[in-house]
Amino acid sequence: MWIDSHCHLDFIINEKNSIEELTKINNPNIDYIICPSADDSSFKKLIDLNKRNSKIQYAFGYHPLFLEGKDPDVIQKLVVYIEEYNPIAIGEIGLDFYVKNFNKDKQIIFFEKQLELASKYNLPVILHVRSAIDHVINILKRFPRIIGVAHAFNGSFQQAEILIDMGFKLGFGGAMTFERAKKIRMLAKELPLNSIVLETDAPDMNPAWLNPQESNHPSQIQFISEFFSEHRGLSLNDLSWQLKKNINEIFVFNKAIV
């Protein structure tokens, strides 16, 4: 019924809890969980998780906050995995100018190189855009064929409209469940429904009802969706149908690789 459009499941599942967590994911209310990587240390783990449960769909990429010690030549490893394992997207990629001590120039180099691969292999992208939306948009303008999802969107209506016109969906999750998040709530309520996807960003971005010490989980997508349906005044059935349509306009899901 629901698709979690952004979850770092590889940060949740380890050798000790893998059976328990994979059982949780078999919840009939969850159709798919899209899991972007943070860097190449996640690639093999996500492939293995997909083999064990085809609800888990992987994307490969280098997150802008996971570039320390990496030379741009490491992008060649991404090429190898794209060609061999057919990810549904390049991601999580983008820019993060919120964290001040991270090298902006290096982030831009990695972002541009990964956009070149997305264009070459005709893959959508999963974007990280924190405190850098205008910069991301300006770079994307050089790649007009690329579509994807702007994860955890928290920009202006004008920025939202630009991204939507470029073929992007906007991701909303736990942040909108807080009463103080008036701007995000307004965006979630007023942006066109066909431009929105929902996400958990588990194990991060807890919804308001979770204790701060608790870790977020992809099972929360059901409750985030219920919150959103009430927020927009929609039936759960209508919302589920529209969200699936939105997701399918961006991603083509893979069967498990055997």
Secondary structure, DSSP 8 states (H G I E B T S, - for coil): -EEES---GGGT--TTTHHHHHHHHT-TTEEEEEEE-SSGGGHHHHHHHHHH-TTEEEEB---TTS-TT--GGGHHHHHHHHHHH--S-EEEEE---SSTTS-HHHHHHHHHHHHHHHHHTT--EEEE-TT-HHHHHHHHTT-TT--EEEET----HHHHHHHHHTTEEEEE-GGGGSTT-HHHHHHHHHS-GGGEEE---TTSS--TTS-TTS---GGGHHHHHHHHHHHHT--HHHHHHHHHHHHHTT--------
